[in-house]
Structure formats: C-alpha cells, structure tokens
Amino acid sequence: MAKMKDMIFATKILVVILLHFIVSTTASTSSINTKRALKNHSRVSVLYPPVQLHKYDDHVVVGNGIFSITIASPEGIVTRINYNGIDNILNDRNENSDRGYWDVNWSDPSDLKDGHLDKLTGKHLDIIVNNENQVELSFKRPWTFAQEKNHVSLNIDKRFVVLRGLSGFYSYGIFERLRGWPDVDIYQGRIVFKLQEKLFRYMAVSDERQRLMPTFEDREKGKPLDFPEAVLLTHPSNSRLQGEVDDKYQYSTENKDNRVHGWICSDPPVGFWMITPSNEFRNGGPVKQDLTSHAGPVTLSMFFSTHYAGPDLGMKFRDGEPWKKVFGPVFIYLNSVTTEESPLSLWDDAKEEMLAQTNSWPYHFPNSSDYPRAYQRGLVTGQLVVRDVGLAYANSAFVGLAPPGELGSWQEESKGYQFWTQTDEKGYFEIKNVRPGYYHLYAWVPGYIGEYMYQSIIYVLKGSKIRMGLLVHKPPRNGPTVWEIGVPDRTAAEFYVPPPNPTLMNQLYASQRTDSFRQYGLWDRYTDLYPDKDLVYTVGVSNYQTDWFFAHVNRHVGNKTYVSTTWTVLFDLEDVITGNYTIQLALASATNAEVQIRINGVGDASLVYTTKLIGRDNTIARHGIHGLYWLYSINVVHSHLRAGKNALYLKQTRGSYPFSGVMYDYIRLERPPRY
C-alpha cells in the first residue's frame, strides 16, 4: 500500500511538471512548436481533452473536460465553478460579485474616516494565451487620478490560468504603483471564495485541525461575544455544535504551514482546496500567522495582512513611491472520490497535490515578464553556527532573504519578497529560487535569543549561485546565566495554557495540547486562577510549564472592568558582584502594553526599566501564541540587588482593556563576568 501511494504521488508530480513544460513551450510559440511538444508528450494529450475558452457579452467560460469556470467579464470575478456533477460549487445565492473575488483594504492617510474595501473589479479583458494546452486571462484595471477617492491607487492585473489535464485553476495578480501617485495605506490583500453551504460542511486546515463547521445562519442565530468574529452557537442546525464557540481566528496558521486548506462535500464526495506553493509573496516572514478557511463556508488566500502584527505591517506609500509586486500564483484544486470511498480521503489527496505543486515551483506557465522562471532565479547557500557559552551548530535555524533593513525588520515587511528555509542539524542551508534583487540575510535559532543579520547587502543576479560560507551568530549575552524562565523560541507555547471556560469551548481543541491556546476567552481564565493576588514564581521551585501563565493580562474585577496586574519572580543570590547585571527580556507578543520592571521594591526608586507603550498585534484576542518579537537587554546596577532573597516585579501597567498584555518568550538574569 505504501509503495502504491508513493507511485501515485510520483505520478502526480510528473504530470504537473509535464503539463507545465507543455504550456510553457506552447504559451507564446507557433503551432509547429505546439505539435512538437505534443508529439513528445502525446500520452498527456491523449489522456486529457483540450482547454477551451468561450467568450460571451458579460462573461467567459473556460473548461478542460474536468471542470469549467465562469468569470464575469471584464470584472474578473468568478461566478461559477462546475465540477463532478455540481452545477456551481460557489454560493449562487450570493450576488455575482460576492462569490469568488480579489480584494484589498486601503485608506487615504489624509482622511480620518474608516478604510475602504476595494474588490478590484476589472475594466478590460486581455486573452494572454489561448491554445489547447493553456488559457490565461488577464482582467486589468488601470488607475487614474479621477479615481483617487474611489479605488486604491494601483494598476491591477488579475490573472486566471487553466491548464490541460489539471483539476483546478491558478490565479495570480500583479499590483503596480507609478511614480508620483498619491499617498496610500494598504493593509490587506487576498482572494475569497464563498461555497455552497448546503454542500460544504466539513473543513480541513491540517491533519489535526478539521471538523464539521457551523453555517452562516448558525452564526447569525448565535450569541455575539466580546468581538464580532466570536459567536456562541445557541441554535445550530446540527445539535452536535450546540454551545460551542466559533471564531475564524481559531483556524489561523503560520505562513510556513499554510500550504493547503479547504472544504469537503460528502454528497457527492468533492473537495475544494486552496494550495499555496510558495511563501515568497506573503508578508511578515515564515511564522507570521493568518487566516485560512472559516465558517461560511469561506476559503481564503491571504497574500498580506496586519493580522497578529498590527498596522505597522501595512504598506505605507509616501512621496510618490513607485512599486510593483506579483502575488501568486496559487492553485485552486478540485478533487473527488467514488461514493464507496471515504470523503475524508480527499484531504490526503489534497496534501499530495500540494506537494506536487510545491515541487513544481517556480512554475513555467505564467505568461508575464514580471514572474521569473527557474533559470532566472538565484541560489544562496551557507552554514550558520552559534557562539554563545560555546560553539554549536545552528540546528533548525530559520534563515531568510528579505529586503534590506535592520535586525527584525523582516517581521514588518510587506512590500518586497522574502525567501526562507531552515538549516539542517549542522547548520547548512540552501535558499532556492530567489528572485533577482537586493537582500539582507536574516536568521534566528531556536534555543537562543536575538537574531542574526549579515551586514552587507546581497545582490542576487539572474541564475547566480552565492556561497556565503561560514556565518557566526553571537546571541546577546553580557555574562553567565543566574536563572532563566521559559525557552527562547519566540512563542509562549511552553507556558501554562489553562482549560477554557466549559461554556465557551471549541471542541476541536478540547483534547489538543499543542493548539489549546486557540480556545476562546482564555484571557479571563487568569482572573479565575488569580482572583485576588497575582502570579508569584519562585526560581528553583516553580515550573514554568505549570506555574507561569501564558499571557500577562489584566484582571477582570466585574462589570466589564479590568485592572493592571503585577507578577513577581522570587530568587536567591549567594552574593552580589560589583558591576552591571543584565535582564534579557524576550517578548513573543505585545498589545497596547507597557511592562515596568522593578527590583526589591514597588516604588519609583526600584524601577529599573519600562518598555513604554508597545505593540498592536492583538494576539491575545485572536487566539494566538505569538505575534511580533521584542527583545530588551536591560542593565541592572548591582546596588539594586542583595545577597539572599530578591524579588523582581513585572507590572503590565495598561489596565482597563481585556486584550492589553504581553506574552513572554523568555526571561534571563545574567551576572557580571568574573575576571
């Protein structure tokens, strides 16, 4: 059975590569070259019918014998997907403009009113490729100053591609600003598909995160909770969902893991999947979290957003800055099985298709000079080691190329492309398929604070191979460790995550330790555990896995009123060395928070540091375990300490709001070195 699955998977990869070769050869060549390609791959042409394009007054239909897609023209909005006996996979009770579309959220920085949602409706259709192996359509909308208040100041080019023999279609977009255009802030860009809710009830995001989902009407009949996205299901159409909480943010995923997600229909057994073969066009780096699929049923391809980061991750264009970026292609995959087979097997097939698509990246078929092919991209290799208390290989380190900046600037980068990989057990890395351009090389290593940045700018040329050699990361350290709390991995996952309020549960996470932080309302569980007095942690006695709450939040004192909290770390020192001690404070998240640090007293004289007001990533409310990373190396004069018992106080000063707070990644006290 295992060998058979391997053979099926290998065949899928071969077919994808074969088809991409055919369409790349035929996309812009003569019929002679087309015949030559089909002669070399006659088996593919015999097995699969040709792609056909039918053009009508207000729409086009593209089909390849496996499925067909209807797109409003020239708007470029998908209105119908016909597949496996289902006349329309999309929700045809919605308006045509609300079924399958691209959109962006934007605002005019000179206008204090709320932002705008632009569905990027096209004004002109161009047929880029139309042959028996590929149809590629371009729906364009040029921007003019006459549209300044109505549309985001971007030239829009939305592409849809159907290939011969593939059960699904591709979409990608080219966004462009010309020099001299007005200032604008752009916060989110995505593709949205809204499916038939009577057919698609089962959602899958990962092997562990899949379940029967509520309908849109179930949410409408439910009880709204602390924010609009969260609803308590009080009258669901399926009684098994009674009393559960539904919130789209409970299904968010890190970019590095957000490769395939979607929906399953049981009758007929059909799957609808969003496959993202590369993260190069997404924002915020490999561990930036974003939405996937959610109740509706809705499936998203999130290209960029400010989720789990805050508005600083938005793209801000000033002083007529020009810009261009290609988003995608992503692959919308359709699959089916016989009625004798389990519909859940569609998920396994979707994962195999995702691997086949990923292994085919970069694609050969996009007919745009803005999308470089494999031979036009570069390769960067090297080895990373860590010099901390000793020399060690940087095992499983994240290493990436991102636009030039400062340490950590890639976290708030949306305008450019990013290319990330992880090192092997000896720190070797290989960053493949890099677009030509200027980059800094960034890295961080699980188990160590801080991050690495290669100081010189790296210029990747077309087809270049750059060997970086041996790179040495020196994490921040001013002296030997006295004590530490947590694990420096940029998350709060190792700390205590409480069980949810039993009346506010999502049953999917009831028995999952790794994703238990995704439950609703955990911020109020701190008050349940510490109703009168705050958390006290004793070094050498307490266990951070059970005694350190995962988020430093405010206490609920009733009537929707919240007050700030102060945590205490008790520790002993045998003696005090003259000189500066250091507190290494790493935060995994911050939302409208200020952490004040005092030692051996709660008055102003004992204050050794304040972060001041930081963070707007909203991770606490959105059921995350990390947002943006913050690191502080804080000097502590030895006179603040004493031999024997000491107390360090961590006060989150910004009360009154339930979601204000921080998540600690790691805290370490270092003493001055002995010479």
SULPE-V684788 format. One record per residue. N is the residue number from 1. PHI is phi in whole degrees, 0 to 359 (NA if undefined). Layout:
<<N;PHI> <N;PHI>>
This chain:
<<1;NA> <2;297> <3;297> <4;299> <5;297> <6;298> <7;295> <8;296> <9;296> <10;299> <11;297> <12;300> <13;298> <14;298> <15;296> <16;299> <17;296> <18;298> <19;294> <20;296> <21;295> <22;298> <23;290> <24;292> <25;284> <26;262> <27;302> <28;225> <29;245> <30;282> <31;294> <32;296> <33;294> <34;300> <35;297> <36;296> <37;296> <38;290> <39;293> <40;290> <41;230> <42;298> <43;297> <44;295> <45;291> <46;287> <47;289> <48;237> <49;294> <50;288> <51;280> <52;231> <53;245> <54;240> <55;250> <56;238> <57;299> <58;236> <59;197> <60;233> <61;234> <62;239> <63;220> <64;229> <65;86> <66;257> <67;208> <68;221> <69;232> <70;252> <71;234> <72;298> <73;232> <74;265> <75;296> <76;76> <77;249> <78;283> <79;249> <80;207> <81;230> <82;258> <83;203> <84;51> <85;87> <86;270> <87;298> <88;212> <89;294> <90;281> <91;285> <92;279> <93;280> <94;281> <95;299> <96;306> <97;283> <98;235> <99;238> <100;216> <101;206> <102;267> <103;204> <104;224> <105;258> <106;213> <107;209> <108;270> <109;298> <110;270> <111;248> <112;279> <113;288> <114;298> <115;288> <116;240> <117;253> <118;243> <119;276> <120;55> <121;294> <122;287> <123;243> <124;207> <125;256> <126;243> <127;270> <128;280> <129;223> <130;211> <131;217> <132;289> <133;254> <134;203> <135;237> <136;234> <137;245> <138;237> <139;251> <140;253> <141;221> <142;285> <143;260> <144;226> <145;296> <146;293> <147;260> <148;306> <149;266> <150;255> <151;227> <152;298> <153;281> <154;220> <155;282> <156;247> <157;226> <158;263> <159;247> <160;231> <161;230> <162;241> <163;250> <164;292> <165;84> <166;257> <167;270> <168;156> <169;223> <170;253> <171;218> <172;212> <173;225> <174;240> <175;255> <176;214> <177;241> <178;264> <179;300> <180;95> <181;285> <182;292> <183;299> <184;202> <185;246> <186;236> <187;251> <188;207> <189;220> <190;198> <191;246> <192;235> <193;234> <194;247> <195;260> <196;293> <197;287> <198;286> <199;260> <200;257> <201;242> <202;249> <203;246> <204;227> <205;246> <206;202> <207;300> <208;268> <209;246> <210;209> <211;189> <212;291> <213;247> <214;287> <215;271> <216;298> <217;293> <218;302> <219;291> <220;299> <221;276> <222;280> <223;259> <224;297> <225;255> <226;289> <227;209> <228;301> <229;290> <230;261> <231;225> <232;272> <233;280> <234;256> <235;221> <236;287> <237;291> <238;250> <239;297> <240;294> <241;266> <242;303> <243;81> <244;268> <245;259> <246;240> <247;206> <248;299> <249;287> <250;289> <251;244> <252;293> <253;214> <254;293> <255;308> <256;297> <257;256> <258;270> <259;252> <260;207> <261;199> <262;164> <263;226> <264;235> <265;259> <266;272> <267;215> <268;284> <269;288> <270;225> <271;242> <272;234> <273;227> <274;259> <275;245> <276;244> <277;280> <278;212> <279;255> <280;300> <281;263> <282;281> <283;256> <284;83> <285;89> <286;289> <287;254> <288;294> <289;264> <290;203> <291;288> <292;233> <293;248> <294;202> <295;305> <296;165> <297;281> <298;230> <299;236> <300;240> <301;242> <302;270> <303;275> <304;204> <305;197> <306;259> <307;301> <308;61> <309;216> <310;106> <311;297> <312;296> <313;276> <314;292> <315;270> <316;247> <317;254> <318;227> <319;56> <320;69> <321;297> <322;277> <323;191> <324;210> <325;206> <326;258> <327;251> <328;99> <329;288> <330;249> <331;243> <332;263> <333;257> <334;242> <335;220> <336;205> <337;226> <338;286> <339;292> <340;280> <341;263> <342;286> <343;302> <344;293> <345;293> <346;297> <347;295> <348;298> <349;294> <350;296> <351;295> <352;296> <353;295> <354;301> <355;296> <356;297> <357;293> <358;297> <359;289> <360;265> <361;277> <362;284> <363;293> <364;263> <365;271> <366;302> <367;263> <368;213> <369;291> <370;278> <371;247> <372;288> <373;282> <374;301> <375;290> <376;267> <377;253> <378;246> <379;227> <380;233> <381;231> <382;173> <383;224> <384;244> <385;236> <386;241> <387;247> <388;242> <389;283> <390;203> <391;256> <392;215> <393;292> <394;274> <395;285> <396;60> <397;289> <398;271> <399;234> <400;210> <401;253> <402;215> <403;307> <404;305> <405;190> <406;241> <407;307> <408;81> <409;294> <410;298> <411;298> <412;245> <413;256> <414;233> <415;283> <416;258> <417;261> <418;228> <419;226> <420;235> <421;211> <422;238> <423;284> <424;276> <425;294> <426;252> <427;86> <428;283> <429;220> <430;215> <431;257> <432;260> <433;56> <434;274> <435;297> <436;303> <437;160> <438;261> <439;216> <440;258> <441;261> <442;242> <443;201> <444;216> <445;237> <446;304> <447;101> <448;224> <449;280> <450;75> <451;207> <452;251> <453;218> <454;289> <455;290> <456;276> <457;285> <458;258> <459;255> <460;269> <461;261> <462;303> <463;73> <464;280> <465;233> <466;251> <467;257> <468;278> <469;74> <470;271> <471;246> <472;244> <473;262> <474;248> <475;297> <476;303> <477;197> <478;248> <479;179> <480;295> <481;284> <482;270> <483;203> <484;212> <485;230> <486;93> <487;233> <488;286> <489;228> <490;71> <491;224> <492;255> <493;294> <494;279> <495;273> <496;285> <497;253> <498;283> <499;293> <500;285> <501;303> <502;300> <503;269> <504;227> <505;259> <506;251> <507;297> <508;302> <509;258> <510;297> <511;245> <512;255> <513;286> <514;289> <515;247> <516;295> <517;292> <518;278> <519;290> <520;282> <521;77> <522;293> <523;299> <524;279> <525;290> <526;300> <527;297> <528;296> <529;277> <530;231> <531;290> <532;238> <533;241> <534;274> <535;299> <536;234> <537;241> <538;254> <539;298> <540;88> <541;240> <542;285> <543;242> <544;296> <545;287> <546;238> <547;246> <548;241> <549;298> <550;292> <551;222> <552;273> <553;244> <554;274> <555;265> <556;274> <557;251> <558;104> <559;56> <560;56> <561;250> <562;233> <563;232> <564;291> <565;229> <566;232> <567;264> <568;239> <569;246> <570;263> <571;207> <572;251> <573;236> <574;294> <575;206> <576;241> <577;268> <578;295> <579;131> <580;265> <581;275> <582;225> <583;257> <584;266> <585;247> <586;250> <587;252> <588;267> <589;191> <590;207> <591;222> <592;44> <593;235> <594;217> <595;256> <596;255> <597;246> <598;234> <599;230> <600;57> <601;164> <602;250> <603;273> <604;297> <605;294> <606;267> <607;288> <608;250> <609;192> <610;222> <611;285> <612;61> <613;287> <614;222> <615;83> <616;215> <617;278> <618;59> <619;293> <620;298> <621;290> <622;260> <623;58> <624;260> <625;240> <626;196> <627;232> <628;276> <629;265> <630;232> <631;225> <632;234> <633;254> <634;249> <635;283> <636;233> <637;295> <638;303> <639;292> <640;285> <641;251> <642;211> <643;294> <644;101> <645;277> <646;224> <647;223> <648;252> <649;248> <650;247> <651;250> <652;269> <653;277> <654;272> <655;274> <656;78> <657;232> <658;295> <659;256> <660;285> <661;159> <662;228> <663;245> <664;278> <665;267> <666;190> <667;228> <668;219> <669;257> <670;246> <671;263> <672;298> <673;292> <674;268> <675;258>>
